Every structure is written in structure tokens, then in C-alpha cells.
Amino acid sequence: MIFSRADKSRFAEWSFTIDRVLMTALLALVVIGLVLSFAASPAVAMKKGLDTYYFVERHIVFAAISVVLMLALSFLTPTGVRRLAVILLAASFAGMAGVLFTGTEMNGAQRWLSLAGYSLQPSEFAKPAFVVVLAWLFAEAVGRSDVPAAPIGIALWGLFAALLVSQPDVGQTILISATAGVMYLLAGLPILGAVALAGVGGAGLWLAYENFGHVQSRLDRFFSPLPFENFQVDRAMQSFAEGGLFGRGPGEGTIKSVLPDAHTDFIFAVVAEEYGVIACLILLSIFATIVIKALIRAAEEPKAADRLAIQGLAIVFGLQAIINMGVNIGLLPPKGMTLPFISAGGSSMIALALTAGMLLALTRHRPDPQRLKKPRLVPTLDGVAYPSTGDGQAEAR
């Protein structure tokens, strides 16, 4: 559909201001995720005694919802994004608190609420909202000294981390803490505070290792593995060798029949085995394009709160992808984290659509308000009024 510059409709304005490269890359991930769900999910569904295309059908439904949600959110203004983030964060925190009392336990963790037969993970929805709200608070902390925005932001960070640890979800705690720490530095807040926060983070990791058996077990097995102890990771790494450059061919892989999480945590290994390392590099380049394009757009953003929000959303999106892929190739211990828009998972996919929609809304090309202001006309001796240069003097002619 082609629009004229004279068309002032909201859709026409959106089509001229949206970052097309960023939107295309995000939609490409959704499409690739749909294709890969046919490769990885049927074997897992049959192992679990479900219909062959159970996970595929769910993936299609959630992918469709995600695309609609992502594009709808991209119409928001930066103010609208912040308002949505505040409401979403409050609702997510309430849901995370409710999980502690009425949550459904799965694999030793209590992170899900059961609603109308569906499992909902509130912490996933809190991530993009937390990033946007924290960006606004950190920007206010730099721009205004009369508001205790930085302490409020750090307290919010602590509350989010505490709710995650109580589930327990150490992997997500590390993800949001790493993102918040980078945002703290990007905001230009005191380095001494960053050092103190890093110390608190280090102490938190030590406490997690000492008090959570699954954390200690995963780290011990990662750094000092015994033979056949890290079966899932070892099998995932083997897939890269078996797939080679171009893969064994669609449907020819065996890892999906062996690993119970082949459609979620280890779907990157399925890609490697069936489509090859070249396909993995293409997928990696799409994630890199999204993050780099967002960061370039952030560098052009004059408003500190919007700039920091774009950076934070890009970082949390990119870090989640890096963690998932790092686990698959044996560089990181297992985290139980999905690959954005590729892995199966309803809550994760909808939450990522929120992240992507907010990112598209904030990266839209908007004119600088200062440039839109008409200069004041200053009368001169020759009787002709010339635009002011801003200091009360007429422009030289």
C-alpha cells in the first residue's frame, strides 16, 4: 500500500515513521519460529502422549496473537509506552506475588498462574515493563535532583529480583540484573553506585549457589563435569557436529526425539542438526541486526528516557537470545530460557511481542520538537523582519 506525504491519517503517519528494517527482522523471527515448530515440536508432543501437532497449533495461535499485539503497540507514543509499562509492571508484580500463594509448580519451580486452563508466567510480562519504567526513573535521576528517582529505581529493581528469587528463577534474575546494571551505566549515574551494585550482585550469586541445590548442581556440573553428567548439553553440542555446514535435512534430526526440551530450551540445537551451522549464523545475524539497529536508533534519540528505554529493551532481548544460544553450544550452564520468537511458549512469546512492540513504538522516526519551533522574527533597521538566531539577534543576510 502506497501513501502520499499529504495523507495525515494515523496509519499513513505510522508507515512513514516505523523503522522498516527493525520491523522486518522481528517479523522474520516470527516466521522462522513457525517453520521450526514443525521441525521440533511433533516429536516432543508424541513423547508426551499429546496430539502430533499440539505444540505446532499452539505456536501458530500465539505467533498470530504476537504479531497483532506487536504491530498494535507500535502505534503508541513514547508517553503511551510509559503509561502501559507502569500499568503492566504493577499487574505483573501482583501476579508474581500471587504465584507465591496459588502458583502452579512445574519442575521444582513455582512461577505460573493457572487461568482458564492456560499457564501464565507473570515474570515474563514484567521484564519489558520494568525496563521502560527503570529507564524513565534513571533518566529523571540524571535530569532532576529534586526527585529521588535513582533510589526508587534501585528499590524497584530489588523488589523484582526478590520476587524472582522467591519462585525461584535465578536465570531471569541474572538477566534483568545484567540489563539494569548496563542501563545504570548508560544513564551516567555515579560509578561508585555501580561498584556497590556489582558487589551486591556478586553476593547474591554466592548466596544462590549456597542455598539453591539446583543452582549449585548446574554450576558444579558445568565447571567440573563427570562423564554423561551433562547429557542434554552434550547432546546439543553433538548436533552441531552432526549437522555440519548445511544440516542433515528438514525432519532428519534425532535430537528432538531425545531431549524433552528440544522445542524450547534446545531448539537452536535442532536448527544446527537439521539446517546446519549456516542457518544458525543467519539466525544469529537477525538477532544482531535487531539489537544493533535499535542501538543505532537510540543514539539518535534526543530524549534521555526514550533513549535509555530503547537501549534497555534491545539489551534484554539480545541477552536472552545470547543466553539461550550460549547454553546450546556449551558456553553457559543451562538456564531454562527461551530463544525469542523461536522457542515454543505462550507467555514468553506474548511478553516478547510486548518487548518488540514497545521497541518499534520508541524507535519510530519523530521530528525533533525544537526544530519544529518557528524562530521569532526580529525587526531590523531596514524595516524587514528576519528570523532570530536565538540570542535576540537577527540572522545575518
DODONU-961088 format. One record per residue: x, y, z of N, C-alpha, C, O in turn; residue in one letter. Coordinates in steps of 0.02 Angstrom, whole numbers, plus 50000, padded with zeros to 5 digits. Example, Ala and Ser with C-alpha at 12.3 -4.5 7.8 and 13.67 -1.06 7.14 Angstrom:
! DODONU-961088
506604971650390506154977550390506604983550390507124983450423a/506424988850354506844994750357506455000250394506705005750402s/
This chain:
! DODONU-961088
500424994150000500005000050000500445006250000500905006750040m/500305011049955500715017049948500325023049975499745023949959i/500665027050017500345032850046500695039150021501285039150005f/500295044550017500575051049999500795054650063500505053550116s/501295058950056501505062950113500965067650137500965069950194r/500485069150092499935073550111499405069850153498985073050185a/499435063250153498965059250192499145059850266499685057750287d/498695062650306498825063750377498495058550422498465059550483k/498265053050393497945047950434498465044750480499065045050467s/498225041650534498685038650582499085032950551499675032050566r/498755029050508499095023350477499635025750429500175022850425f/499485031150393499975033950346500575036550384501145035550364a/500445040050440500995042650481501425036950507502035037250508e/501085031550529501445025750555501895022650501502465020850514w/501625022150440502005018950385502625022850367503115019950344s/502615029450376503185033650360503705033850417504295035150405f/503475032650478503925033550535504195027050564504685027150601t/503885021350548504105014950577504795013150549504945014550491i/505205009950590505855007650567505745000950531505634995850562d/505765001150465505584995350424506084989650432505894983750431r/506724991250440507224986050448507094982150513507114976050514v/506974985850566506844982750631506204978550629506194972950654l/505674981250599505044977550596505124971250553504864966050571m/505474971850497505564966050453505954960450488505784954550482t/506474962350525506874957450561506474953950615506534947850624a/506054957650650505634954650703505114949850673504994944450698l/504794952050618504304947650585504644941450556504344936150554l/505264942250533505624936450506505734931250560505694925250547a/505884933550621505974928750676505334924850690505344918850703l/504764928350687504124925050699504004919650647503794914150663v/504124921350583504024916550529504504910550536504294904850527v/505124911950551505614906550560505404902050618505474895950615i/505164905050672504924901150729504364896450710504334890850734g/503904898850667503354894550644503614888650604503394882950614l/504094889850560504374884450519504724879350564504644873250555v/505114881850612505494877350656505044873450704505224868050727l/504454876150719504004872550763503774865950731503654861050766s/503724865850664503554859650629504124854650633504014848650630f/504734857150639505314852650643505414849750712505584843950719a/505314853850764505494851750832504924849250874505024844850917a/504314851850864503774850550911503414843750905503264840850957s/503284841250845502894834950841503204829150879502844825450913p/503854828250875504174822650910504104823350985503994818351020a/504154829551011504084830751083503364829351104503244826251156v/502884831551063502174830451079502014823051084501664820951129a/502274819151037502144811951038502454808551099502164803951127m/503044810951119503364808151179502964809451241502964805551288k/502614815151241502214817051299501504814251296501094815451340k/501354810351243500694807451236500164812251212499574811151224g/500364817651178499904822651153499804821751078500154817851046l/499324825451050499224825350978499864827550943500234831650970d/499994824750885500624826050849500754833550840501324835850850t/500244837350822500344844450808500084848950865499904854650853y/500074846250925499834850150983500234856550992499944861950995y/500904855950996501324861851007501354866250945501414872350951f/501304863250886501304867250825500684871750823500734877650807v/500104868950838499484872850837499514878450888499304884050874e/499764876950948499844882250998500324887650975500204893550985r/500864885550943501354890450919501044895050866501164901050866h/500644892250821500314896250770499854901450802499854907250782i/499454899250850498984903750884499354909450918499184915350910v/499864907750957500224912850995500644917350949500734923250964f/500884914550893501254918650845500794923850814500984929650805a/500184921750797499694926450768499514931950817499494937850799a/499394930050879499254935050931499844939750940499754945750948i/500444936950939501044941050949501134946250894501304951950909s/501014944250831501094948950776500594954650782500764960550773v/499964953050797499444958150805499624962850862499564968950855v/499824959950919500004964050977500604968450963500604974350980l/501114965650932501724969450917501574975350871501804980950884m/501194974250819501034979650772500564984850804500624990850791l/500094982550845499644987250879500034991750927499914997850929a/500494988950964500884993051011501344997850976501525003051004l/501544996250914502005000750878501685007450861502035012050842s/501015007950867500675014250855500705019050915500545024950908f/500925016550973500935020651033501445026251029501955025650994l/501315031551066501815036751075502275034751133502105030251171t/502855038051141503285036451198502925037251265503035033351311p/502495042251271502105043151332501635037251342501545034851398t/501315035051288500865029251292501235022951312500975018851349g/501855022151288502255016351306502405016451381502365011251414v/502585022251408502735022751479502115021351522502165017951573r/501545023851501500925022651539500755015151539500575012351590r/500825012051481500695004951477501185001051521500994996251554l/501815003151521502324999751560502175000051635502254995151671a/501945005851658501795006551730501215001851749501244998451800v/500685001851708500104997551723500304990251719500124986251763i/500684988351668500894981451658501344979151714501294973451737l/501794983551737502254981651790501884980451855502024975651891l/501404984851871501014983951932500614977351930500594973751979a/500304975951872499914969851865500364963651869500184958651899a/500964964051838501424958351838501694957051908501744951251928s/501854962251945502094961352013501554958352057501694954052100f/500934960552046500374957552084500314950152066500194945952110a/500384948552002500354941551981500924937352010500824931652029g/501524940252012502104936752041502014935552115502214930352141m/501704940252150501544939352220501024933852229501064929752275a/500524933752183500014928552186500284921652174500034916752200g/500814921252132501134914852117501384911452181501364905352187v/501614915452228501894912752290501374908952331501544904452370l/500734910752321500204907752361499784902752321499564897652348f/499664904152258499204899952219499524897352155499184894452113t/500174898452147500504896552085500554889052074500534885152121g/500624887152010500694880151991501434878451989501834882051960t/501614872952020502324870852022502474866351963502104861551949e/503014867851928503244863751872504004863051876504364868051882m/504244856951874504954855551876505304858751936505864861251930n/504974858751992505274861352053505244868852061505524871452110g/504914872452016504864879652020504134881752020503714878651988a/503984887052057503294889452062503274896352030503374901452063q/503144896451963503184902651925502544904151886502504909451854r/502064899651886501504900151841500844900851878500734897851931w/500394904951849499704905351871499274901551821499384901951760l/498784897951846498334894151802497694898251792497324899451840s/497574900251730496984904251713496624901251654496904900651600l/496004899151665495574896351612495924890751575495854890051514a/496294886651612496624880951582497294882351551497624877851525g/497514888751553498154890651525498634892651581498424895451632y/499274891151572499784893151620500074899851600500294900751543s/500074904451647500324911251634500914912651679500874911351740l/501454915251652502054916751691502124924351697502384927551651q/501894927351752501894934651759502574937951752502634943551728p/503104934351773503774937451770503984939051698504364943751688s/503734935251649503904936651580503634943551558503964947251521e/503024945151581502714951451562503024957351600502994963051577f/503324955851657503624961251697504264963851665504434969651676a/504614959751626505274961651600505264967951557505614972751572k/504864968151502504874974351462504604980351500504854985851491p/504094979251542503824984851580504334987551629504404993651636a/504694983151662505214985251709505754989351674505984994351701f/505964987251615506484990751578506264997951562506655002651571v/505654998751537505405005351518505335009951580505525015751578v/505055007251634504975011251694505655013051724505755018751746v/506115008351725506775009651753507145014951711507495019151738l/507065014651645507375019551601507125026551618507515031351620a/506475027251629506185033751646506455036151713506625042051720w/506495031751763506745033751829507485035651826507675040751856l/507885031851791508595033451786508705040051748509155043851765f/508305041251696508355047551659508155053451703508465058751701a/507635052551744507425057751791507965059051843508075064751864e/508305053751865508825054451915509395058851890509705062551929a/509545058451826510085062451797509845069551784510225074351795v/509235070351761508985076951742508705081051799508675087251794g/508495077851854508195081651910508485079251976508535073351990r/508685084052016508975082552081508455082852137508605080852194s/507855085352122507345086052174506905079952182506455079852224d/507025074752141506615068652143507085062752157507575061852120v/506935058652208507375052852223507255047052174507085041552195p/507335048552109507165043552058507635037552059507405031852050a/508285038752069508765033152069508625028252126508605022252113a/508535030552188508365025852242507715022052229507665016152245p/507225025452200506595022052184506715016552131506455011052137i/507115018152080507265013352029507645007252056507495001652038g/508125008552100508515003052129508074998852175508134992652177i/507615002052212507154998352255506694993952212506534988352231a/506464996652155506044992752109506434986752082506164981252076l/507054987952066507494982652042507564977152096507524971252081w/507664979252159507734974452213507094970452224507124964452238g/506514973852218505874970352227505774965152172505554959552186l/505934966952110505864962352054506314956252065506104950552056f/506934957552084507414952052096507174947552153507224941452148a/506904950552206506674946652263506084942152243506054936352264a/505624944852203505054940852180505284935052136505014929552139l/505784936352094506044931052051506394925552091506294919652079l/506804927652138507184922752179506714918452220506854912652233v/506144921352242505674917552283505324911952245505024907652275s/505374912052178504994907052138505304900052138504894895452140q/505934898452135506494902852119506644902852044506534897852009p/506894908652019507084909251949507724913351946507714919351933d/508274909951958508924913351961509144915851892509444921051886v/508974911951840509164913851772508864920551752509214924951726g/508214921451764507884927851748508144933451792508184939151770q/508314931851854508604936951899509254939551871509384945551872t/509674935051847510304937151816510184941351754510524946251743i/509694939351714509534942951652509314950151666509584954851637l/508834950951712508584957751724509104961951762509134968051754i/509504958751804510014962451841510574964751795510824970351802s/510774960451748511284962451699511034968251656511404972951642a/510404967851635510104973151595510064979651634510254984951609t/509824979351695509764985351737510454988351752510524994451754a/510954984051762511624986551775511914990351717512224995651726g/511814987751656512044991351596511664997851587511965002951569v/511014997851601510625003951596510865009151646510875015151631m/511055007051705511315011551756511925015251730511995021251737y/512385011451698512985014551671512835019051612513115024451606l/512385016851567512205020851509511855027351529511915032351494l/511515027251585511175033351608511665038551634511485044451641a/512275036451649512775041151675512735042251750512955047451774g/512455037551786512405038051859513085036551891513525033751857l/513195038251954513855037751986514165030751982513825025751994p/514805030551964515165024251958515205020552025515185014452027i/515265024452079515295021352145514675017152159514715011752188l/514105019752138513485015952146513495009552105513235004352127g/513785009852045513835003852003514274998552036514124992652033a/514825000852067515264996152102514894992852160514964986852171v/514514996852198514134994052254513604989052230513514983852261a/513264990652175512764986152148513074979652122512794974252129l/513674980352092514034974352069514214969852128514184963752123a/514414972952184514564969152244513954965452270513994959652291g/513384968852270512764965752292512584959852246512364954652269v/512684960952180512534955552133512984949552143512744943852140g/513624950752156514084945252169513904941352231513924935252233g/513714945052284513494941852346512854937852335512764932452364a/512414940552293511794936952278511924930352242511594925352256g/512404930352195512574924252160512864918952208512704913052203l/513284921252253513574916652303513034913652347513044907652361w/512554917852369512004915452411511564910452373511334905552400l/511454911952308511054907352267511404900552261511084895352264a/512064900752253512444894552247512414890552312512354884452312y/512434894052368512444890752434511764888152455511714883352493e/511224891352431510554889852458510094886152409509594883352431n/510254886252345509834882852297510204876952268510714877752234f/509954870952282510294864852260510354864352185510854861952159g/509824866552148509854865952075510374870652045510684869051994h/510474876452077510984881152052511674878152064512104878252020v/511784875652124512434872552141512574866652095513134865852071q/512074862552083512164856652041512344858551970512794855551940s/511984863551942512114865551873512804868551865513154867051817r/513004872751913513664875851908514224870751917514724870851882l/514134866151965514644860951977514714856551915515274854851895d/514154854651885514184850351826514464854051766514764850951721r/514374860651764514624864551708515384865351713515744864451663f/515634866951773516354868251781516764861851793517354861651775f/516454856751823516814850451835516374844551816516144840751859s/516244843851752515774838651731516064831651736516664830551723p/515654826951754515824819851752515554816951687515104819851657l/515824811251665515574808251603514814807051605514554804351653p/514474809051552513744808051542513324811951593512724810651600f/513634816751628513264820451679512854826151647512304827651670e/513114829351596512764834751561512474832151495512664834551442n/512034827251500511794823951440511464828751390511614828551331f/511014833051415510654837351369511114842151333511064842951272q/511574845351370512034850051339512514846351292512654848751237v/512764840551313513214836651271512874834551206513174834751152d/512244832551212511874830451152511744836451106511754835851045r/511614842251136511504848251096512134850151058512104851950999a/512704849851091513344851451059513494846451003513774848250952m/513304840151014513414835050963513024836550900513234834850844q/512454839750907512034841450849512384846050801512284845650740s/512804850450827513164855050783513674851250740513764852750681f/513994846250770514464842150732514104837850680514344837050624a/513534835050700513164830650654512844834550597512794832050541e/512634840750611512314844750559512804847550508512624848450450g/513414849050531513904851950484513684858750460513324862350495g/513914860650402513754867250375513044867850351512724873150360l/512774862650320512124863250288511584858650317511024858550292f/511744854950370511244851050405511104844250373511304842850316g/510744840250410510554833550387509924833750344509754828850311r/509574839350345508964840050306508354840750352508364838050407g/507834844250330507224845150370506914838450389506794834150347p/506804837550454506484831550479506964825750491506754820550515g/507594826550473508074821050479508454820950545508844816350557e/508354825950587508714826250651508434821250702507864819050697g/508854819650751508654814850803508614818050872508324815050918t/508904823950881508924826950948508224828350974508114827751034i/507754830050931507074831650952506714825550981506234826251019k/506954819650964506664813450991506994811351056506754806751089s/507544814651073507924812651132507824817451190507734815351247v/507854824051175507814829051228507094831251240506734832551192l/506884831651303506194833751317506064841151304505494843151296p/506594845151302506524852451292506774854551224506994860251215d/506744850051175507004851651108506614857351075506894860851033a/505984858151093505574863451062505614870051099505334875051076h/505974870251155506024876451194506764878251205507044882051166t/507064875551258507744877551277508264875551225508764879051217d/508164870051190508684867451145508474867551071508704863351032f/508034872151053507824872450983508394874750937508394873150878i/508864878550964509434880750924509844874750902510124874750847f/509884869550944510244863450925509864859650870510174856550828a/509194860050872508794856950818508944860350752509014857050701v/509004867050753509174870850693509854868550667509934867450606v/510334867850712511014865850691511014858950659511354857850609a/510644854250689510654847350664510304846750596510544843250552e/509734849950589509334848950528509504853950473509444852350414e/509704860050491509824865250440510554867450436510744870950389y/510964865550485511674866950481511894873350515511494877550535g/512554873950520512854879750553512704886150514512644891550545v/512654885750448512504891750408511834894650429511764900750436i/511334890350439510674892650461510714895850530510384900850544a/511124892950574511214895750641511524902750637511314907250673c/512004903650592512324910150583511834915250555511844921150574l/511404913050510510894917550483510424919850539510254925650544i/510214915050580509774916650637510124921450685509824926250708l/510754920150698511144924550742511194931550712511154936550748l/511274932050646511334938550613510684942550618510694948650621s/510114939050618509464942550625509414945550695509204951350703i/509594941650746509594944350814510074950250819509914955350850f/510664949650790511154955050792510884961350757510994966950780a/510534960350701510254966050664509754969850708509754975950709t/509334966150743508824969350786509154973450841508974979250852i/509644970550874509974974050930510374980050905510314985550933v/510774979050853511194984450828510774990150799510924996050811i/510264988450761509824993650732509484997650786509435003850781k/509254994350839508934997850894509435002450930509265008150948a/510045000150940510545004250975510745010250932510875015650958l/510785009350866510935015050822510375020150825510495026150828i/509755017650825509185022250830509185025750898509005031650902r/509385022250950509405025351017509905031051019509795036151052a/510465030250983510975035550982510725041950950510995047350963a/510195041350909509905047250876509345050450916509095055750898e/509135047150970508555049451010508775054951058509205053851100e/508475060951053508675066551097508425065951169508735068751214p/507865062451179507585062051247507905056251285507905050551262k/508165057851344508545052851383508125046851402508365041151397a/507505047951423507085042351445506935037551388506965031451396a/506785040351329506645036151271507275032551247507255026651229d/507835036251247508465033151225508655027351270508855022051245r/508595028251335508785022951382508295017051378508505011351387l/507665018451366507165013051359507315008751297507275002651300a/507485011951241507665008251181508275003851194508284997951176i/508775006751226509385002951242509234997051287509484991551276q/508824998151338508664992851386508274987251353508414981351365g/507774988951312507374983851278507804979751229507724973651224l/508254983251194508704979651148509174975051186509304969451163a/509414977351243509884973351282509544967151311509824961651305i/508954967851340508624962151370508424957051317508444950951328v/508234959451258508054955051202508674951251178508664945151169f/509224954951168509834951851144510154947151194510394941851175g/510154949051258510444944851309510074938151315510384932951324l/509414938451310509024932251314509214927551258509284921451268q/509294930251198509504926151141510204923351151510324917451136a/510664927451175511354925251187511384919751239511754914851231i/510994920451292510994915351345510744908751318511044903551330i/510194908851280509924902651253510424899351206510544893351211n/510704903151160511184900351113511824898151148512134893151129m/512034901951199512634900151237512564893451273513044889651277g/511964892051298511834885551330511874879951279512154874651293v/511594881151220511584876051168512274874051143512384868351122n/512744878751145513414877251120513904875951177514504875551166i/513644875451239514054873551296514464879051326514924877651365g/514324885351310514704890951339514414893351406514744896751444l/513784891451419513444893551481513084887551511512874883051475l/513014887551578512624882151609511884882851591511664888351576p/511504877451593510784877651575510414882851616510494883251677p/509984886751582509614892151616508864891351610508494894351649k/508624887251563507904886751553507604892951523507064895051543g/507964896051475507744902351445507594901251371507974897751337m/507044904051347506844902951278507234907251229507514912451247t/507244905051166507534908951112506974913251083506474910551058l/507034919951085506484924451067506154922851000506484922550948p/505494921851003505054920450946505194913850911504834912150864f/505694910150932505864903750901505624898050944505304893350918i/505754898251009505544892951054504794893051064504464898251056s/504514887251082503804886851100503714889951169504184890151209a/503104892251183502964895151248502514901151242502714906251214g/501894900651267501404906051258501594912451295501604917751264g/501734911951361501894917951400502514921451372502524927551366s/503014917451356503634920251330503524923851264503784929351254s/503124920951220503024923951154502624930351159502774935251125m/502104930451200501704936551209502114942051241502074947851222i/502514940151292502944945051325503464947951277503614953851280a/503734943651234504214946051184503874950551133504184955251107l/503244949251118502864953751074502774960551106502804965751072a/502664960651171502644967051208503304970751202503324976751190l/503854967051212504514970051206504624972951137504844978651129t/504474968851085504574971051016504114976850998504334981550964a/503494976651021503024982151006503244988651038503214993951006g/503464988351100503724994451133504344996951097504435003051089m/504774992451075505384994351040505214997750974505515002850956l/504734994950936504534998050873504215004950885504325009550846l/503825005550938503505012050953504015017350970503965023050947a/504515015551009505015020351032505515022150978505815027550979l/505625017650930506115018950877505815022150815506165023150766t/505175023650817504875027150760505215033950750505405037150798r/505285036050688505645042250672505175048150683504705049350645h/505315051850736504905057650753505335063950746505925063850765r/505045069350720505445075450714505625078350782505245077650830p/506195081550785506415084850847505955090750859505905095250817d/505605091050918505155096650931505495103450926505175108350907p/506145103850942506505110150939506555112750867506535118750855q/506605108050821506655110050750505995112450722505975116150673r/505445110250754504785112250730504575119150753504105122050727l/504935121850803504765128450829504965133850778505535133950755k/504495138150762504645143550715505065148850749504895150850805k/505605151150718506015156350750505645162950756505245164750713p/505785166550809505475173050820505755178050771506355178350760r/505305182150742505515187250694505765193350730505435195850776l/506335195950710506635201750742506655207450691506965206650638v/506335213150705506355218850658507065221750653507435221750702p/507235224150594507895227150583507815234250558507255236650546t/508365237650551508345244750531508075245850462507795251150446l/508145240750419507895241550350507155240050345506875240050290d/506835238650403506115237550403505895230550387505295229150383g/506375226150376506205219150359506335214750420506855215350452v/505865210450437505945205950494506285199550472506065196250424a/506825197750507507195191650493507135186750551507035188850608y/507195180150538507165175250593507715176450643508285178050626p/507535175550707508025176450760508485170350763508275164750747s/509115171450783509585165950792509525162850860509865157850874t/509105165650903509015162750970509305167051024509145166151083g/509735171851007510035176251057509785183351052510085188051078d/509215184251016508915190751010509175194650949508935200150936g/509665191750913509935194950854509625192050791509465186050789q/509545196150740509285193550676509825189750639510425191250646a/509615184750600510095180950560510445185550511510155190150484e/511075184150501511465188150453511215186750383511075180950366a/511155191750343510935191050274511475193850227511395193650166r/
